[in-house]
Each structure stands twice: as C-alpha cells, then as structure tokens.
Amino acid sequence: MSTVKPSHMSGAQIDAWLGIGKSTRYSWQDPKSPYHDPTWPLAIKLGTRRATYVLSEVEAWLAGRPRSRLAAGGGGGGGGGGGEE
C-alpha cells in the first residue's frame, strides 16, 4: 500500500514535523521579531482562524538552511571534554 504525501499542512502539523513550537513559527513570521526570517514561506489563509502551508515551499525553505551549526561555521556542540570515546 502506498502512502500519499500531503501537499498542504496546517501550522500545527508543520510545527510537529519540524519539531518547533508555535511561538518559534510566529517569531519567524513577525517582521518586528529579532528572529524574523523573510525567507519563511507565507501561509495561505483559508478563513479567519485557519491557514495552511504549501509543503513543497516549506521543504524548499528547509533545504536552503545550513545542515548543522558546524557546517555553517559556528562553534557550539555540547558536552564534555577531550573528544575521545
């Protein structure tokens, strides 16, 4: 049996899929936020309280993000000392 991939997802589904909170998504959308991301896909309004995202646009946005902090040249990383296992 094949699985049909959805073409649109709600904000809550996007949040769950990306592993982020609703407030993170809202801050990416808000031009007044220091975390605003102008490349974040715009939602399609379906009503006064309902919106959806085009999954291919979110996937394209995700593909354009750095793979990891280390790949982007940042430091970071957690834990411990010496690097030996």
TORKOL-4160 file (C-alpha; in steps of 0.2 Angstrom, whole numbers, padded with zeros to 4 digits, m for minus):
85
<pt num="1" X="0000" Y="0000" Z="0000"/>
<pt num="2" X="0007" Y="0017" Z="m0005"/>
<pt num="3" X="0006" Y="0032" Z="0006"/>
<pt num="4" X="0000" Y="0049" Z="m0002"/>
<pt num="5" X="0011" Y="0063" Z="0003"/>
<pt num="6" X="0000" Y="0079" Z="0008"/>
<pt num="7" X="0003" Y="0095" Z="m0002"/>
<pt num="8" X="m0003" Y="0106" Z="0012"/>
<pt num="9" X="m0001" Y="0106" Z="0031"/>
<pt num="10" X="m0008" Y="0116" Z="0045"/>
<pt num="11" X="0003" Y="0126" Z="0056"/>
<pt num="12" X="0002" Y="0113" Z="0070"/>
<pt num="13" X="0007" Y="0099" Z="0058"/>
<pt num="14" X="0022" Y="0110" Z="0052"/>
<pt num="15" X="0027" Y="0113" Z="0070"/>
<pt num="16" X="0026" Y="0095" Z="0074"/>
<pt num="17" X="0036" Y="0090" Z="0058"/>
<pt num="18" X="0050" Y="0102" Z="0061"/>
<pt num="19" X="0050" Y="0099" Z="0080"/>
<pt num="20" X="0047" Y="0118" Z="0084"/>
<pt num="21" X="0035" Y="0127" Z="0095"/>
<pt num="22" X="0021" Y="0138" Z="0088"/>
<pt num="23" X="0029" Y="0153" Z="0096"/>
<pt num="24" X="0045" Y="0149" Z="0085"/>
<pt num="25" X="0035" Y="0149" Z="0069"/>
<pt num="26" X="0026" Y="0165" Z="0074"/>
<pt num="27" X="0043" Y="0174" Z="0078"/>
<pt num="28" X="0049" Y="0169" Z="0060"/>
<pt num="29" X="0034" Y="0176" Z="0053"/>
<pt num="30" X="0034" Y="0193" Z="0063"/>
<pt num="31" X="0044" Y="0207" Z="0054"/>
<pt num="32" X="0045" Y="0215" Z="0072"/>
<pt num="33" X="0054" Y="0200" Z="0079"/>
<pt num="34" X="0073" Y="0199" Z="0081"/>
<pt num="35" X="0071" Y="0181" Z="0074"/>
<pt num="36" X="0061" Y="0186" Z="0059"/>
<pt num="37" X="0065" Y="0175" Z="0043"/>
<pt num="38" X="0059" Y="0184" Z="0027"/>
<pt num="39" X="0063" Y="0168" Z="0018"/>
<pt num="40" X="0050" Y="0158" Z="0028"/>
<pt num="41" X="0035" Y="0153" Z="0017"/>
<pt num="42" X="0019" Y="0163" Z="0018"/>
<pt num="43" X="0003" Y="0154" Z="0024"/>
<pt num="44" X="m0012" Y="0153" Z="0014"/>
<pt num="45" X="m0027" Y="0160" Z="0023"/>
<pt num="46" X="m0042" Y="0148" Z="0022"/>
<pt num="47" X="m0053" Y="0158" Z="0034"/>
<pt num="48" X="m0052" Y="0170" Z="0049"/>
<pt num="49" X="m0044" Y="0157" Z="0060"/>
<pt num="50" X="m0037" Y="0144" Z="0048"/>
<pt num="51" X="m0022" Y="0144" Z="0037"/>
<pt num="52" X="m0011" Y="0131" Z="0028"/>
<pt num="53" X="0006" Y="0130" Z="0021"/>
<pt num="54" X="0012" Y="0123" Z="0005"/>
<pt num="55" X="0023" Y="0108" Z="0009"/>
<pt num="56" X="0034" Y="0110" Z="m0006"/>
<pt num="57" X="0038" Y="0128" Z="0000"/>
<pt num="58" X="0042" Y="0123" Z="0017"/>
<pt num="59" X="0053" Y="0109" Z="0011"/>
<pt num="60" X="0062" Y="0121" Z="m0001"/>
<pt num="61" X="0065" Y="0133" Z="0014"/>
<pt num="62" X="0072" Y="0119" Z="0024"/>
<pt num="63" X="0083" Y="0113" Z="0010"/>
<pt num="64" X="0091" Y="0131" Z="0010"/>
<pt num="65" X="0095" Y="0130" Z="0028"/>
<pt num="66" X="0113" Y="0125" Z="0034"/>
<pt num="67" X="0114" Y="0107" Z="0038"/>
<pt num="68" X="0121" Y="0110" Z="0055"/>
<pt num="69" X="0129" Y="0123" Z="0066"/>
<pt num="70" X="0146" Y="0116" Z="0062"/>
<pt num="71" X="0143" Y="0116" Z="0043"/>
<pt num="72" X="0138" Y="0134" Z="0045"/>
<pt num="73" X="0155" Y="0138" Z="0053"/>
<pt num="74" X="0148" Y="0140" Z="0071"/>
<pt num="75" X="0155" Y="0133" Z="0086"/>
<pt num="76" X="0143" Y="0125" Z="0098"/>
<pt num="77" X="0141" Y="0107" Z="0101"/>
<pt num="78" X="0138" Y="0101" Z="0118"/>
<pt num="79" X="0145" Y="0090" Z="0131"/>
<pt num="80" X="0161" Y="0085" Z="0138"/>
<pt num="81" X="0179" Y="0086" Z="0136"/>
<pt num="82" X="0193" Y="0078" Z="0126"/>
<pt num="83" X="0184" Y="0071" Z="0111"/>
<pt num="84" X="0190" Y="0053" Z="0115"/>
<pt num="85" X="0177" Y="0039" Z="0116"/>
